[in-house]
Amino acid sequence: MNVWIIFILSILLFLSIDLGVFNKKSHVIQAKEAALWTGFWVFLATAFSGVIWWLFSGEHIANPTGLTPEKAVLKYITGYLIELSLSIDNVFVIAVIFRAFAIPDKFQHRVLFWGILGAMLFRSIMIFFGVALISRFEWIIYIFGVFLIYTAYKMLKSDDSEFNPKDSFIFRKLRKIFPFTAFMDGERFFIRKRGIRVATPLFMALIIIELTDILFALDSIPAILAITADPFIVFSSNILAIMGLRSMYFLISRMLNKFRFINYSLVIILAYVGIKLLVSHHIQIPEWLSLAVIGLALIGGILSSLLIPVRQSEISPEE
């Protein structure tokens, strides 16, 4: 239990330093700053594999699945890569939400900061129930497997029509709960208008980001549970991937059009993990193979996007 407390307090400390020191004053996050923070979070997550080794090399933490230090590290890195790769889809949706609500660049970090806190809470709950379900009902992994393969199929067949948050069912319901103004007032989430407390676009964007993250977690949580059911590895890899999501957003949101084949990478990853779940009781797939498939899928999607010329038919009129 002490390990869990120390890990959670460390994450909260990093978040406090982030908002209270480095981003005390709202400002536009430039590509250089975003790259440095992205590098920091990736380095921290990679270095944490050493902590995983130490924890599983002795009796420092409960080890319900009986993992050796080597297997624990492999499962942690594989899980982290899955969560990080699936977070790319979040970046696309967050960019659309910010554009729809006309959120100025300098206030986007504040929205994402509070969004991260909410995501940590909701994902913690989902991880707890996910691990409990697999531990109690082993057959649930088949449902997870079919769901991931179906998600991969839907992603492959999805058209290019853009999601508009203001036309969504969520936004229409939120407007009935919270009086809404389309005008910004600095970095405030609520303002007083004619004596009534109304929500600004910042708050509406935050709530929709939180709710869409829950939907994305429906894919990512079963995906990492296909790698391991150890609660600490699932939790730590998930949280560290989420922590790097903000800086990743500012780094690649301006280059989304360049990564036009990355969705195919996500399709391969989801389909592979789904198949792995379905055959897990009959075939033991080595962790290095899972790591290789995920790594090659990501590298393949990125290189294809950069090296294959854009066809004239793929260029939108706005470009």
N, C-alpha and C positions, 0 to 999 in steps of 0.2 A: 504493500500500500504506500510506503514511503516513496518508492520510485515514481508512482503515479502522481503523487502530490508534488514532488520536486519537478517533474516534467511539466505539469500544468502551470505551476508557479513561474517556471522559467519562460514559458510561452507568454504568459500574462506580463511578465517583466519586459520582454522584448517588445510587446505591443505598446506598453506604457512609454518606453523609451522612444519608440517610433513616433507616436503621436505627441508626446510631451516635449521631446527634444528636437528630433530631426524634422518633424512636420508640425511644429507648434504653430507656425504661420502658414496659412494656405498658400500654395504656389503651384505653378505648372511643373509637373514632373517631366524633365527632359529625358531624351533617349539615353544619354550618358549616365545620369543618376539612376534610371531604371535598370540599366545594364549592370551597374555596380551592385544594386540591391538584389537583382536576380542572381548574380554570381555569388553573393553572400549567402542567400538562402539555399542555393544548390550546394554550396560548400558545406554549410551547416548540416544539411540533411545527409550529405555523403559522410561527413565526419561522425555523424550520429551512429553510423553503422559500427564504429568502434565501441560505442556505448552498448549497442545491442550485443556485440561479441562478449563484452565483459559481463553483462547481465546474465547471459545464458551459459557462461562458462563456470558459474558457481550457483549458489543458492540465494542469489540477490533478488530474484523475482520468481513468482509462481510460473511454472512451466507445464501447463496442463496437457500440451500436445507432445511433450518429451523431445523438444528440438535440441540438436547439438548446436554449438556456437556457429559452426560453418553454415548449417542449414538456416539458422535464424537470420544470419546476415544476408544470405541469398534471397530469402523470402522478403525481408525488409526492403532490400534494394528493388526487387521485382515489383513489390507492392507500391513503392514510392513512384517508380516509373509509370505504372498503370495510372495512378491517381494524377500524376503530373500531366500525362498525355491526355487523359480525359478532361482535364481542366482547360485544355485548349478550346473545347467547345464552349465553356463558360465565357471565355474571352470574347468570342463572336457575339454571344447574346448580350453581354454587358455593354459592348460597344453600341449595339442597336438600341438598348435601353437608354443609355446616356444621350445618344443622338435624338431619340424620340422626345425626350424631356428637355432637350437643349441645355444640358448640364455643362457649365463652363469647365474647362480643363483644370483650373486651379482648385475646384471643389470636388473633383472626382475622387481624389485620395481619401477625403473625409468620409464619403459615402462608402467606399470600399473597406475602410477601416472598421466601421460599425457592421458592415456586411460580413466581414471575417469573423467577428465575435459571434454573430448569430449563426453563421455556418458551423462554427466549432461546436456550439451547443446542440444544434439539430443533428449534426453528424454523429456526435457522441451518443445521443439517444438511439439513433439508427444502428450504430455499430453494436451497442449493448444488446439490443433486441435481435440483431442479425446473428451475433455469436451465440446468444442463448437459443435461438431457433435451431441453428445447425447442431449445437451440442445436444439438444433434446430430441429433435426430429431430423435424422440424417437424410431422409428422403427429400427434405426441402431444397437440397442442392440441385436436384433435377429441375425443380421449378425455377430456381435462379438461372440455371443453364439455359433452359428454353427461353426465358425472358431476355437474357443477354443476346442470344442468337436472333430473336425477333427484333430486338432493338437495333442490332447491326443491319438486319434486312431493311428496316424502316429508314435507317440513316442512308443506306445505299440507294433506296428508291425515292428518297425525298426530293422534291423539286427545288428550284432556286428562288421560290417566292419568299420574300423577306417578312419576317415576323414583325408586327407592329404592336408594341405593348399597349398603346392607347386604344386599340381595337379588341384587346383581350378580355376574356371573362373576368380575370383577376382585377384588372383596372376598373371595370364597370362596377364590381362589387365594392371595391375600396372607396370609390367616390360616394357610395351610399353610406359608408361608415364614417369617412373623414371628409368634412368640407374641404374643397381643394381650390387653390389659386394657381394660375399658370405663371405668376410672377415670382421672381427670385427676390430674396432679401439676404444677400450675403451667404453665409454658410449655415443659416438657421433652418431647422426642419419644420418649425411651426412659427406662425406670426399671428398677431391680432388684427382682425379686419372687421370694423364696425362692431367691436365688442365680442366677436366670435373667434375662437381659436381655429385656424385653418392650416392645412398641410401645404407645404411648398413642394415644388417639383423634386427637390432633394429627397424629401421623405418618401414620396411616391416611388421614386426610382429605387431607393433603398429597400422598400418593402417588396417590390417586384423582383429585385435581384435576390433577396432572401428566399422568396417562394420558388423562383426558378432554380436556385441552388438545391433546394429540397428535391426537385424533380430530377436534377442531374445526379444527386446522391443515390437515387433509385437504381441508376446504372453502376455507379462507381463502387458502392458498398458491396453488392454481390460480386463485382469483378475482383475486388481484393480478397473477399472471403473465399474465392476460388484458389487463391494462393496459400492462404493460411487462416486458421480459425483462432490463432493466438491473439487475445484481445489487445495486448500492449503493442504488438507489431502492427496490427490493423490500425489502431488509434494513432500511434506516433507517425507512421508513414502518411496517413491521411491528413493529419493536422499540419505536418511540415510541408506537404504539397499545397495545402490551402494557404499557408503563410506566404508562400512564394507566388501566389496567384496575382496579388496586387501589382508587384513590380513586373511580373510577366505581362500583365495587361498593358501597362504603360510602355513596355518594350516592343510588343508585337502588334498592338492594336492598330498602329499606323501602317503596318505592313501586311494586314490580313489578306489583301488581294494577291499577294505574292505566294501565299501558302494555299493555293487553290486545290491541291491534291491531298492535304493533310486529313480530310475527312475519310479518305480511303484507308489511311493508316489506322484511324479509330475504328473503322468497320472491321479491319483484319484483327485488331486487338480484341474487340468485343466478341467477335465470332470465335476466335481461338480460345478465349477464356471460357465462353459458354460451352464449347466442345470439351474443354478440359474438365469442367464440372460434370458433364454428362457421363464421361468415361472414368471418372476418378475412382470408382469402386472396382473397376476392372483393369485399368491400365495406370501405372504410376509414371507420370511424365516428369522427368528430372527438372529441377529448378533452373539449371543452366539453359535448358531448351526454351523454357518460358521467357527467361531474360533475353535470350537471343532473338526470339520471335518478336517481342515487344520493341527491342532496340532496332532491329532491321526494319520493322514496319514504320517506325518514326523516321529513321534516316532515309528510307525509301521515299516517303511522302514529302519530306523536305527537299531532297535532291531532285525529285521529279518536278516539284513546283519551281525550283530555281533553274533547272537545265532545259526543260521542255518549253519551247517557245509558245507564247500565248497566241491562239488562233484569233483571227479577226472577228469571228462569230462570238467569241467569249468576252469581247470588249464591250462594256455597257456604253450607251450614248453619253452618260455623264462624264466618262473618262476621255 
